[in-house]
């Protein structure tokens, strides 16, 4: 073999070695996409509670225009309350970027201590909502409670509701709380934190690792916070800013770590 051919053979062997080494170092994201070892992806789960309500239609238009994955926790009584709210529910159902989950049928009638004093009734209320709204996934957020039951991991914000959460988990439900709330004024629904403030809180929690699962942040919002057209809404402003981070991924909660869904 000539010296030229020997050198070509050596270079070919080196190329194959580097290629194989690179492939073995590629990691997978929860949704199956390759992740470079140089990049740490961080997952954002925008979750909207209490819908359908006034504001749901604007959230729907934002998400459809932005082609962004979000999560809505729905209350069955609201969907049945008026024809308009029923239409908002249907909008969510027809939006390919929205996934609907369970926030109970009655929202505890806003009497949380009484509601959670009977875990069996809580289970029945969740099951009724699941059937009424034809919810596909057994993913629940308890009304008025920040509790988690994901795989073998759990977290409570108090004792009231803990037994109900355990019973739901035994019946195959995955219960999600939240890592950060974008608070709102209950009188008019206006956001309390500015876009600058909530953006900073999100970035800080992701960098500090102070979330239920590192590199994953579940954000609680409410539909009534966004009663403006999508071009004007604070939600659009926040989305635009967060998208400036190349390693931020908006995702559905069924892909959250330890969940059983594909």
BADRENMAR-192768 format. One record per residue (C-alpha): residue number from 0; x, y, z; residue in three letters. Coordinates in steps of 0.25 Angstrom, whole numbers. Last residue first. Layout:
REM residues N
+-----+-------+-------+-------+-----+
|   i |    px |    py |    pz |  aa |
+-----+-------+-------+-------+-----+
| NUM |     X |     Y |     Z | ALA |
...
+-----+-------+-------+-------+-----+
***
This chain:
REM residues 262
+-----+-------+-------+-------+-----+
|   i |    px |    py |    pz |  aa |
+-----+-------+-------+-------+-----+
| 261 |  -183 |    33 |   103 | UNK |
| 260 |  -191 |    34 |   116 | UNK |
| 259 |  -186 |    28 |   129 | UNK |
| 258 |  -181 |    41 |   135 | UNK |
| 257 |  -168 |    40 |   142 | UNK |
| 256 |  -162 |    53 |   135 | UNK |
| 255 |  -173 |    62 |   129 | UNK |
| 254 |  -177 |    58 |   116 | UNK |
| 253 |  -191 |    58 |   119 | UNK |
| 252 |  -190 |    72 |   124 | UNK |
| 251 |  -189 |    77 |   110 | UNK |
| 250 |  -176 |    85 |   106 | UNK |
| 249 |  -170 |    99 |   104 | UNK |
| 248 |  -155 |    97 |   102 | UNK |
| 247 |  -145 |   107 |   106 | UNK |
| 246 |  -130 |   104 |   101 | UNK |
| 245 |  -130 |   115 |    90 | UNK |
| 244 |  -134 |   126 |   100 | UNK |
| 243 |  -141 |   137 |    92 | UNK |
| 242 |  -153 |   129 |    93 | UNK |
| 241 |  -155 |   133 |   107 | UNK |
| 240 |  -156 |   148 |   103 | UNK |
| 239 |  -167 |   145 |    92 | UNK |
| 238 |  -175 |   136 |   101 | UNK |
| 237 |  -175 |   147 |   112 | UNK |
| 236 |  -180 |   158 |   102 | UNK |
| 235 |  -190 |   149 |    97 | UNK |
| 234 |  -196 |   146 |   111 | UNK |
| 233 |  -195 |   161 |   114 | UNK |
| 232 |  -206 |   162 |   104 | UNK |
| 231 |  -207 |   173 |    93 | UNK |
| 230 |  -205 |   165 |    80 | UNK |
| 229 |  -214 |   154 |    86 | UNK |
| 228 |  -226 |   163 |    88 | UNK |
| 227 |  -228 |   166 |   103 | UNK |
| 226 |  -236 |   157 |   114 | UNK |
| 225 |  -223 |   150 |   118 | UNK |
| 224 |  -223 |   149 |   133 | UNK |
| 223 |  -237 |   142 |   133 | UNK |
| 222 |  -231 |   129 |   128 | UNK |
| 221 |  -222 |   127 |   140 | UNK |
| 220 |  -207 |   124 |   141 | UNK |
| 219 |  -199 |   114 |   148 | UNK |
| 218 |  -185 |   111 |   143 | UNK |
| 217 |  -178 |    97 |   144 | UNK |
| 216 |  -163 |    98 |   143 | UNK |
| 215 |  -154 |    87 |   138 | UNK |
| 214 |  -139 |    88 |   139 | UNK |
| 213 |  -139 |    81 |   152 | UNK |
| 212 |  -152 |    75 |   156 | UNK |
| 211 |  -160 |    81 |   168 | UNK |
| 210 |  -153 |    94 |   164 | UNK |
| 209 |  -142 |   101 |   171 | UNK |
| 208 |  -131 |    98 |   161 | UNK |
| 207 |  -124 |   111 |   163 | UNK |
| 206 |  -124 |   114 |   148 | UNK |
| 205 |  -138 |   109 |   145 | UNK |
| 204 |  -143 |   117 |   157 | UNK |
| 203 |  -136 |   130 |   153 | UNK |
| 202 |  -141 |   129 |   139 | UNK |
| 201 |  -155 |   128 |   143 | UNK |
| 200 |  -155 |   139 |   154 | UNK |
| 199 |  -148 |   148 |   144 | UNK |
| 198 |  -159 |   146 |   133 | UNK |
| 197 |  -169 |   148 |   144 | UNK |
| 196 |  -163 |   161 |   148 | UNK |
| 195 |  -161 |   167 |   134 | UNK |
| 194 |  -175 |   163 |   130 | UNK |
| 193 |  -181 |   170 |   142 | UNK |
| 192 |  -185 |   163 |   154 | UNK |
| 191 |  -200 |   165 |   158 | UNK |
| 190 |  -207 |   161 |   145 | UNK |
| 189 |  -221 |   167 |   143 | UNK |
| 188 |  -232 |   158 |   146 | UNK |
| 187 |  -242 |   169 |   150 | UNK |
| 186 |  -246 |   167 |   164 | UNK |
| 185 |  -237 |   154 |   167 | UNK |
| 184 |  -224 |   162 |   164 | UNK |
| 183 |  -215 |   152 |   158 | UNK |
| 182 |  -203 |   144 |   161 | UNK |
| 181 |  -193 |   138 |   151 | UNK |
| 180 |  -191 |   125 |   160 | UNK |
| 179 |  -178 |   118 |   161 | UNK |
| 178 |  -174 |   103 |   163 | UNK |
| 177 |  -188 |    97 |   161 | UNK |
| 176 |  -196 |    85 |   166 | UNK |
| 175 |  -198 |    73 |   158 | UNK |
| 174 |  -206 |    60 |   161 | UNK |
| 173 |  -204 |    48 |   153 | UNK |
| 172 |  -217 |    39 |   154 | UNK |
| 171 |  -216 |    24 |   154 | UNK |
| 170 |  -227 |    21 |   164 | UNK |
| 169 |  -216 |    20 |   175 | UNK |
| 168 |  -212 |    34 |   172 | UNK |
| 167 |  -226 |    39 |   173 | UNK |
| 166 |  -227 |    33 |   187 | UNK |
| 165 |  -213 |    39 |   191 | UNK |
| 164 |  -218 |    53 |   186 | UNK |
| 163 |  -231 |    51 |   194 | UNK |
| 162 |  -223 |    47 |   207 | UNK |
| 161 |  -214 |    60 |   205 | UNK |
| 160 |  -225 |    69 |   203 | UNK |
| 159 |  -224 |    77 |   216 | UNK |
| 158 |  -211 |    74 |   221 | UNK |
| 157 |  -203 |    85 |   215 | UNK |
| 156 |  -195 |    89 |   203 | UNK |
| 155 |  -192 |    75 |   199 | UNK |
| 154 |  -181 |    68 |   191 | UNK |
| 153 |  -180 |    54 |   185 | UNK |
| 152 |  -170 |    46 |   177 | UNK |
| 151 |  -172 |    31 |   174 | UNK |
| 150 |  -178 |    34 |   160 | UNK |
| 149 |  -183 |    48 |   161 | UNK |
| 148 |  -193 |    52 |   172 | UNK |
| 147 |  -192 |    66 |   175 | UNK |
| 146 |  -200 |    76 |   183 | UNK |
| 145 |  -202 |    91 |   181 | UNK |
| 144 |  -217 |    92 |   186 | UNK |
| 143 |  -229 |   101 |   183 | UNK |
| 142 |  -234 |    92 |   173 | UNK |
| 141 |  -226 |    79 |   171 | UNK |
| 140 |  -219 |    78 |   158 | UNK |
| 139 |  -221 |    65 |   151 | UNK |
| 138 |  -215 |    57 |   139 | UNK |
| 137 |  -222 |    44 |   136 | UNK |
| 136 |  -221 |    47 |   121 | UNK |
| 135 |  -232 |    47 |   110 | UNK |
| 134 |  -242 |    56 |   116 | UNK |
| 133 |  -256 |    53 |   110 | UNK |
| 132 |  -261 |    66 |   117 | UNK |
| 131 |  -273 |    60 |   124 | UNK |
| 130 |  -265 |    47 |   127 | UNK |
| 129 |  -253 |    53 |   133 | UNK |
| 128 |  -261 |    63 |   141 | UNK |
| 127 |  -270 |    52 |   147 | UNK |
| 126 |  -257 |    45 |   150 | UNK |
| 125 |  -251 |    57 |   157 | UNK |
| 124 |  -264 |    59 |   165 | UNK |
| 123 |  -265 |    44 |   169 | UNK |
| 122 |  -250 |    44 |   174 | UNK |
| 121 |  -253 |    57 |   182 | UNK |
| 120 |  -265 |    50 |   188 | UNK |
| 119 |  -257 |    38 |   192 | UNK |
| 118 |  -247 |    48 |   199 | UNK |
| 117 |  -258 |    54 |   208 | UNK |
| 116 |  -251 |    65 |   217 | UNK |
| 115 |  -245 |    70 |   204 | UNK |
| 114 |  -258 |    77 |   199 | UNK |
| 113 |  -261 |    83 |   213 | UNK |
| 112 |  -247 |    89 |   215 | UNK |
| 111 |  -248 |    94 |   200 | UNK |
| 110 |  -261 |   101 |   200 | UNK |
| 109 |  -259 |   108 |   187 | UNK |
| 108 |  -270 |   100 |   181 | UNK |
| 107 |  -259 |    89 |   181 | UNK |
| 106 |  -256 |    93 |   167 | UNK |
| 105 |  -269 |    87 |   163 | UNK |
| 104 |  -265 |    77 |   152 | UNK |
| 103 |  -250 |    75 |   156 | UNK |
| 102 |  -238 |    82 |   150 | UNK |
| 101 |  -235 |    71 |   140 | UNK |
| 100 |  -226 |    72 |   127 | UNK |
|  99 |  -228 |    78 |   113 | UNK |
|  98 |  -216 |    79 |   104 | UNK |
|  97 |  -215 |    91 |    95 | UNK |
|  96 |  -205 |    92 |    83 | UNK |
|  95 |  -215 |    84 |    73 | UNK |
|  94 |  -226 |    94 |    76 | UNK |
|  93 |  -240 |    87 |    74 | UNK |
|  92 |  -242 |    84 |    88 | UNK |
|  91 |  -238 |    97 |    93 | UNK |
|  90 |  -248 |   104 |    84 | UNK |
|  89 |  -259 |    94 |    88 | UNK |
|  88 |  -256 |    99 |   103 | UNK |
|  87 |  -258 |   113 |    98 | UNK |
|  86 |  -271 |   109 |    91 | UNK |
|  85 |  -276 |   103 |   104 | UNK |
|  84 |  -272 |   117 |   111 | UNK |
|  83 |  -281 |   124 |   101 | UNK |
|  82 |  -293 |   114 |   102 | UNK |
|  81 |  -293 |   117 |   117 | UNK |
|  80 |  -290 |   109 |   130 | UNK |
|  79 |  -287 |    95 |   125 | UNK |
|  78 |  -272 |    98 |   122 | UNK |
|  77 |  -271 |   105 |   135 | UNK |
|  76 |  -277 |    93 |   143 | UNK |
|  75 |  -267 |    84 |   136 | UNK |
|  74 |  -255 |    91 |   141 | UNK |
|  73 |  -243 |    90 |   132 | UNK |
|  72 |  -228 |    90 |   135 | UNK |
|  71 |  -221 |    95 |   122 | UNK |
|  70 |  -207 |    92 |   117 | UNK |
|  69 |  -199 |    99 |   107 | UNK |
|  68 |  -191 |    96 |    94 | UNK |
|  67 |  -188 |   108 |    85 | UNK |
|  66 |  -191 |   110 |    71 | UNK |
|  65 |  -191 |   125 |    73 | UNK |
|  64 |  -203 |   128 |    65 | UNK |
|  63 |  -211 |   116 |    71 | UNK |
|  62 |  -206 |   119 |    85 | UNK |
|  61 |  -209 |   134 |    85 | UNK |
|  60 |  -223 |   131 |    79 | UNK |
|  59 |  -226 |   120 |    90 | UNK |
|  58 |  -221 |   129 |   101 | UNK |
|  57 |  -231 |   140 |    95 | UNK |
|  56 |  -243 |   131 |    95 | UNK |
|  55 |  -240 |   126 |   109 | UNK |
|  54 |  -240 |   141 |   114 | UNK |
|  53 |  -254 |   140 |   119 | UNK |
|  52 |  -255 |   126 |   126 | UNK |
|  51 |  -253 |   111 |   121 | UNK |
|  50 |  -245 |   110 |   129 | UNK |
|  49 |  -241 |   109 |   144 | UNK |
|  48 |  -226 |   108 |   142 | UNK |
|  47 |  -216 |   110 |   132 | UNK |
|  46 |  -203 |   103 |   131 | UNK |
|  45 |  -190 |   107 |   124 | UNK |
|  44 |  -180 |    96 |   125 | UNK |
|  43 |  -166 |   101 |   122 | UNK |
|  42 |  -155 |    91 |   120 | UNK |
|  41 |  -140 |    94 |   121 | UNK |
|  40 |  -130 |    88 |   111 | UNK |
|  39 |  -116 |    87 |   115 | UNK |
|  38 |  -107 |    89 |   104 | UNK |
|  37 |   -92 |    85 |   102 | UNK |
|  36 |   -96 |    70 |   103 | UNK |
|  35 |  -104 |    72 |    91 | UNK |
|  34 |  -119 |    67 |    92 | UNK |
|  33 |  -125 |    58 |    82 | UNK |
|  32 |  -141 |    59 |    82 | UNK |
|  31 |  -149 |    48 |    88 | UNK |
|  30 |  -160 |    55 |    95 | UNK |
|  29 |  -153 |    54 |   109 | UNK |
|  28 |  -140 |    59 |   103 | UNK |
|  27 |  -130 |    49 |    98 | UNK |
|  26 |  -115 |    49 |   100 | UNK |
|  25 |  -104 |    49 |    90 | UNK |
|  24 |   -90 |    44 |    95 | UNK |
|  23 |   -90 |    31 |    89 | UNK |
|  22 |   -93 |    37 |    75 | UNK |
|  21 |   -81 |    46 |    77 | UNK |
|  20 |   -72 |    35 |    80 | UNK |
|  19 |   -76 |    27 |    68 | UNK |
|  18 |   -74 |    39 |    59 | UNK |
|  17 |   -60 |    42 |    65 | UNK |
|  16 |   -56 |    27 |    63 | UNK |
|  15 |   -61 |    27 |    49 | UNK |
|  14 |   -53 |    40 |    45 | UNK |
|  13 |   -40 |    34 |    52 | UNK |
|  12 |   -41 |    21 |    44 | UNK |
|  11 |   -43 |    29 |    31 | UNK |
|  10 |   -31 |    38 |    34 | UNK |
|   9 |   -23 |    26 |    36 | UNK |
|   8 |   -27 |    19 |    23 | UNK |
|   7 |   -25 |    32 |    15 | UNK |
|   6 |   -11 |    32 |    21 | UNK |
|   5 |    -8 |    18 |    17 | UNK |
|   4 |   -13 |    21 |     3 | UNK |
|   3 |    -3 |    32 |     1 | UNK |
|   2 |     8 |    24 |     7 | UNK |
|   1 |     5 |    14 |    -4 | UNK |
|   0 |     0 |     0 |     0 | UNK |
+-----+-------+-------+-------+-----+
***
